[in-house]
Amino acid sequence: MDANPSLFLLGNTTSPIASSSWLWLFNAWDSPHFLLIATAGYSHPQYVFLPGYPIIIRVMGALLIGNYPLGAFVATQIFALASIVMFQLVAEQYMAPREAVYATMFMATFPYVFVFTTLGYSESLFLFATVSAWYFYKKEQLIASSLMAGIASITRIYGVAILVPVVLDLVRSRNYRRLTHVLFPIGLLGMWAAYCYIATGNPFVSWTDESYWVFDSKLGLVPTILSQILVGLKGCCTLDPGILVSVALFGYLIIMIWKLDRSLATYPLAVFIAILFVVITHLSILRFFSFLFPIWLTIRTRNPIIATLCIALFVPMSILLWYYAITLTFVG
């Protein structure tokens, strides 16, 4: 990957971020790309950033009389707070109110969630959309659920995976007529593919443009693990333990989700299988999985002392990670 685009945009007096100097505190690495897409449209290799978040920036910026950097900041914070509220509502369907509050606080203060819902990234919108899609589905408000699933599908490449538990649950309950509600998010994703085809000649450019951003290797975690094992057998190197720990941890969490809600567990499972062939480091898998909301439903306690200690640990770690991010250190 090239040098952090913030370096150029922050130092360029005509750039959108430089127009409000304090906004650099909330923009790092990929953040400026969303602003550029919102104000100037797409170009290679920016098709990897799906249009959901740039559209929100465009709308919010227009409401703020053309101040798009401020619009991105406001939108990010709104969706970050809204995702916390929606997760609390979902958590209350799976556990006691006190446990739900603690689970929500754990999620909100976890370093990767804190950082990437504070910076100008699409994670806050994605988290809000996926949590809301499942909440409205459980409340049998299928139109609202379909709308949220559609937003998720055009916000992150793997956002469409939120449809997996919905479809399986409808099939299991034999509500086949309600399956028509999944056509909306699929249709939105199809419209994005059609736009990509018209603009670039490649309907899958969001996937193919991923190769530009891979700076260490073109291998995913599974090929990386296999290659390191094979090389390790020859005595040349050893397998990175961080990769094995990350994979084992989130494999365990998926099992715990399965015990909680078998349909819902298929959502992180589908994403987990996909990202094993995409992400490169255990830091990346940690970032991806932090925003798969079902994993936070497995973190349950009624003990206020344990909750306080965990949050007291998470908050300074979050601030430190955020500091590293805004000082141009890649954190995942």
C-alpha positions in Angstrom: 0.0 0.0 0.0 1.2 3.5 -0.7 2.0 6.0 2.0 -0.8 7.2 4.1 -3.0 9.5 1.9 -3.6 11.7 4.9 0.0 13.0 4.5 -0.8 14.5 1.2 -4.3 15.7 2.0 -3.4 17.2 5.3 -0.5 19.1 3.8 -2.5 20.3 0.8 -4.3 23.5 1.5 -6.9 22.8 -1.1 -7.7 19.4 0.3 -11.0 18.8 2.1 -9.5 17.9 5.4 -7.0 20.7 5.5 -9.9 23.2 5.3 -10.7 22.3 9.0 -7.3 21.6 10.7 -8.8 19.9 13.8 -10.4 17.2 11.7 -7.0 15.5 11.1 -7.6 14.1 14.6 -10.4 11.9 13.1 -8.8 11.0 9.8 -6.1 8.4 9.3 -4.9 6.1 6.5 -8.0 5.3 4.4 -10.3 8.0 5.8 -9.5 10.7 3.2 -10.5 8.3 0.4 -14.1 8.3 1.5 -14.1 12.1 1.4 -12.5 12.1 -2.1 -15.1 9.7 -3.4 -17.9 11.7 -1.8 -16.7 14.9 -3.5 -15.0 13.8 -6.7 -16.4 10.3 -7.5 -14.6 7.0 -8.0 -11.3 6.2 -9.6 -8.9 3.2 -9.4 -8.2 1.8 -6.8 -10.9 3.4 -4.8 -13.6 0.9 -5.9 -12.7 -1.2 -3.0 -14.5 1.4 -0.8 -18.2 0.7 -1.3 -20.6 3.7 -1.8 -22.7 3.5 1.4 -20.5 5.6 3.6 -19.5 8.2 0.8 -23.2 8.7 0.0 -23.8 9.5 3.7 -20.9 11.9 3.7 -22.3 13.5 0.5 -25.8 14.0 2.0 -24.5 15.2 5.4 -22.0 17.5 3.8 -24.8 19.1 1.7 -26.9 19.6 4.8 -23.9 21.4 6.4 -23.6 23.8 3.4 -20.8 22.0 1.6 -18.6 21.2 4.6 -18.0 17.6 3.7 -15.2 16.9 6.2 -17.4 18.0 9.0 -20.2 16.0 7.5 -18.1 12.9 7.6 -17.2 13.6 11.3 -20.8 14.2 12.3 -22.1 11.1 10.4 -19.5 8.9 11.9 -20.3 9.9 15.5 -24.0 9.7 14.9 -23.8 6.1 13.6 -21.3 5.2 16.3 -23.7 6.2 19.0 -26.7 4.8 17.2 -25.0 1.4 16.9 -24.4 1.3 20.7 -28.2 1.9 21.2 -29.2 -0.8 18.7 -26.8 -3.3 20.1 -28.2 -2.7 23.6 -31.7 -3.5 22.2 -30.4 -6.7 20.5 -28.5 -7.8 23.6 -31.6 -7.5 25.8 -33.2 -10.2 23.7 -30.5 -12.6 24.6 -29.6 -11.8 28.2 -30.7 -10.0 31.4 -30.7 -6.2 31.2 -27.6 -5.8 33.5 -25.7 -8.3 31.4 -26.8 -6.5 28.2 -25.5 -3.2 29.6 -22.1 -4.7 30.4 -21.9 -6.4 27.0 -22.7 -3.1 25.3 -20.0 -1.3 27.3 -17.5 -4.0 26.5 -18.2 -3.6 22.8 -18.2 0.2 22.8 -14.9 0.5 24.7 -13.0 -2.3 23.0 -10.0 -0.7 21.3 -10.7 -1.6 17.7 -14.4 -0.7 17.9 -13.5 2.5 19.7 -10.9 3.6 17.2 -12.7 2.7 13.9 -16.0 4.2 15.0 -14.2 7.4 16.0 -12.1 7.8 12.8 -13.6 8.6 9.5 -14.1 4.9 8.4 -17.2 3.1 7.3 -17.3 0.7 10.3 -19.7 2.8 12.4 -22.3 2.8 9.5 -21.7 -0.9 8.9 -22.1 -1.8 12.6 -25.3 0.2 12.9 -26.7 -1.3 9.7 -26.0 -5.0 10.6 -27.2 -4.7 14.2 -30.3 -2.9 13.1 -31.0 -5.5 10.3 -31.0 -8.3 12.9 -32.9 -6.3 15.5 -35.7 -5.4 13.1 -35.8 -9.0 11.7 -36.3 -10.3 15.3 -39.1 -7.8 15.7 -40.6 -9.0 12.4 -40.3 -5.6 10.9 -39.0 -7.1 7.6 -39.1 -3.9 5.5 -36.9 -2.0 8.0 -34.6 -5.1 8.3 -34.3 -5.3 4.5 -33.4 -1.6 4.3 -30.7 -2.0 6.9 -29.3 -5.1 5.3 -29.2 -3.2 2.0 -27.2 -0.4 3.6 -24.8 -3.0 5.1 -24.4 -4.7 1.6 -23.2 -1.5 0.0 -21.1 -0.3 2.9 -18.6 -3.3 3.3 -17.9 -6.0 0.8 -19.0 -8.7 3.3 -22.0 -6.8 4.5 -24.4 -9.0 2.4 -23.5 -11.8 4.8 -26.1 -10.5 7.3 -28.7 -12.0 5.0 -27.4 -15.5 5.6 -29.0 -16.0 9.1 -32.1 -14.2 7.9 -32.5 -16.6 5.0 -31.8 -19.7 7.0 -34.2 -18.7 9.7 -37.0 -18.0 7.2 -36.4 -21.3 5.5 -36.3 -23.2 8.8 -39.6 -21.6 9.8 -41.0 -22.2 6.3 -41.8 -18.5 5.8 -40.9 -18.8 2.1 -43.0 -15.8 1.0 -41.0 -13.5 3.3 -37.8 -14.4 1.4 -38.8 -11.7 -1.1 -37.5 -9.2 1.4 -33.9 -10.2 0.8 -34.3 -9.1 -2.8 -33.8 -5.4 -1.9 -30.3 -5.7 -0.5 -29.3 -8.1 -3.3 -30.7 -5.7 -5.8 -28.7 -2.8 -4.3 -25.5 -4.9 -4.5 -26.4 -5.8 -8.1 -26.8 -2.1 -8.9 -23.4 -1.4 -7.5 -21.9 -4.2 -9.6 -23.7 -2.7 -12.7 -22.2 0.7 -12.0 -18.8 -0.9 -11.6 -19.2 -2.6 -15.0 -20.3 0.5 -16.7 -17.4 2.6 -15.1 -14.6 0.1 -15.4 -15.8 -2.9 -17.5 -15.4 -5.1 -14.4 -18.5 -5.8 -12.2 -16.2 -7.3 -9.5 -13.7 -4.4 -9.4 -14.4 -3.9 -5.6 -12.7 -7.3 -5.1 -10.0 -7.0 -7.7 -9.0 -3.6 -6.5 -8.2 -5.2 -3.1 -4.8 -6.4 -4.6 -3.6 -2.8 -4.7 -3.9 -2.4 -0.9 -2.0 -5.5 0.0 1.5 -4.3 0.7 3.1 -7.3 2.5 1.8 -10.3 0.6 -0.9 -11.4 -1.8 -1.8 -14.4 0.3 -4.7 -14.7 2.6 -4.4 -16.2 6.1 -5.1 -19.8 5.0 -2.5 -19.8 2.3 -0.1 -18.0 4.6 -0.6 -20.6 7.4 -0.1 -23.5 4.9 3.0 -22.0 3.4 4.5 -21.2 6.7 3.8 -24.7 7.9 5.5 -26.2 4.8 8.5 -23.9 5.2 8.6 -24.6 8.9 8.8 -28.3 8.2 12.0 -27.6 6.3 13.4 -25.8 9.3 13.5 -22.4 7.7 10.9 -20.5 9.8 8.1 -20.9 12.3 4.5 -20.1 12.1 3.4 -16.7 13.5 1.7 -17.6 16.8 -0.5 -14.5 16.5 -2.2 -15.9 13.5 -3.0 -19.2 15.2 -4.2 -17.4 18.4 -6.5 -15.1 16.5 -8.0 -17.9 14.4 -8.5 -20.1 17.5 -10.1 -17.3 19.5 -12.6 -16.4 16.9 -13.3 -20.0 16.1 -14.2 -20.4 19.8 -16.4 -17.4 19.7 -18.3 -18.7 16.7 -19.0 -21.9 18.7 -20.3 -19.8 21.6 -22.6 -17.9 19.3 -23.8 -21.2 17.8 -24.9 -22.2 21.3 -26.7 -18.9 21.7 -28.5 -18.6 18.3 -27.7 -21.1 15.6 -29.1 -18.9 12.8 -27.2 -15.8 13.9 -24.0 -17.8 14.2 -24.0 -18.3 10.4 -23.3 -14.6 9.9 -19.9 -14.4 11.6 -19.1 -17.9 10.3 -19.7 -16.9 6.7 -17.5 -13.7 7.1 -14.8 -15.7 9.0 -14.5 -18.2 6.2 -14.3 -15.4 3.6 -11.7 -13.2 5.4 -9.4 -16.2 6.0 -8.7 -16.0 2.3 -8.4 -12.2 2.2 -6.8 -10.7 5.2 -3.0 -10.9 5.8 -2.2 -10.5 9.5 -3.8 -11.4 12.8 -4.3 -7.6 13.4 -6.6 -7.5 10.3 -8.6 -10.4 11.5 -9.0 -8.8 14.9 -10.3 -5.6 13.3 -12.7 -7.4 11.0 -14.1 -9.6 13.8 -14.5 -6.7 16.2 -17.4 -5.5 14.1 -19.3 -8.7 13.8 -21.7 -7.9 16.6 -22.8 -11.4 17.6 -19.4 -12.1 19.2 -20.2 -9.4 21.9 -23.4 -11.4 22.8 -21.1 -14.1 24.2 -19.3 -11.8 26.6 -21.6 -12.0 29.6 -21.2 -11.1 33.3 -23.4 -9.7 36.1 -20.4 -8.8 38.3 -19.9 -5.0 38.3 -16.3 -5.4 39.5 -15.3 -7.6 36.5 -17.1 -5.2 34.2 -15.4 -2.1 35.7 -12.0 -3.7 35.5 -12.4 -4.7 31.9 -13.6 -1.3 30.9 -10.8 0.3 32.9 -8.4 -1.8 30.8 -10.1 -1.1 27.5 -10.4 2.7 27.7 -6.6 3.5 28.0 -5.8 0.8 25.4 -8.4 2.4 23.1 -6.9 5.9 23.5 -3.4 4.6 22.9 -4.5 2.7 19.7 -6.3 5.8 18.5 -3.2 7.9 19.1 -1.1 5.4 17.1 -3.7 5.6 14.3 -3.7 9.4 14.0 0.1 9.6 14.2 0.2 7.6 11.0 0.8 4.1 12.4 -1.1 1.4 10.7 -3.2 -0.4 13.3 -5.1 -3.0 11.3 
